[in-house]
Amino acid sequence: MPGTFLDAARFTPSAMYSRLATLLMALVAAVFLTGCASNPPSAGSAEGDASQSKSEEGYDQYETTQEAVDFLGGSAEGIARMVDRAFADYGRPNAIIKGEEGGGAVVVGLRYGMGEFMAKAGETQTIYWQGPSVGWDFGGDAGRVFMLVYNLPRPDLIFQRFAGVNGSAFVVGGAGMQYLRSQSIVVAPIRVGVGLRLGAGVGYTQFTPDKSYNPF
């Protein structure tokens, strides 16, 4: 029938499973190529990163918490506890990202967003991000996100792929946070709302200076 989105003759269970398997293999391979970014840091490594970040000039904890609460507009207690956790783990962030994003998932998920990158040194620019995930992940979400960025040597190094650190998802009082990592650089997105979609999937987030609809 003209205007039909899917060709019923081609949309068979076997074709659907084949496409899903191809997507799963591509995503697993992509995450694997991030190397240690997809693995949780060892205790020594995490302590080293935290000490490095804490010894550098960065955003003040009180001001950062207040800015996150004002921007996200969710539970002040939940957001404050997320910020406290990030500061306890990694110290002062030397950049933050404030933006909006949306996404959805049925086992395979996608997420797209855009916002403003602000380095403590003063540089600001528009930034975009996108990425896939695979896992026990269903539903959709849309809203604001506040990200803390740690150990970023130069602003341009934010434009790369960051994999989710296994077991790093935290949800408290309607706010959620998960660490993303690429070598020593850590990004901690904080989200609020019902559709947090945290923790069950494996995936990554790619930051880019220009808008892209390709999640890979």
RALIN-V57401 format. One line per field, one symbol per residue. phi: phi as a letter, one per 20 degrees, with the letter a starting at -180 (. if undefined). psi: psi as a letter, one per 40 degrees, with the letter a starting at -180 (. if undefined). A space follows every 50 residues. Layout:
BEGIN
phi=???
psi=???
END
This chain:
BEGIN
phi=.gnffdegfeedgfffffffffffffffffffffmffedfffgfffffff ffffeefbffffffffffffffmdfffffffffgffffecnefdaccdac bbaabcmedcbcbbadeceffpfcafccbbrdbcqfccobbbrebcdddd lefcgfffeaedefegmdeccblndcbbedbcleecddfdccofefldne edabcdecfcfbdefd
psi=hhehdhhdddgiddddddddddddddddddddeebedeiiiidddddddd ddddeihaiiddddddddddddfahddddddddddddddeahieiihhai iiiiigchiihiiiahhhideehiiiiiiiiiihaghiaiihaiihhhhi fhdideeegahhihhheehhhhfeiiihhiihbehhhghhiiidfdfidd ihaihhhieihiehe.
END
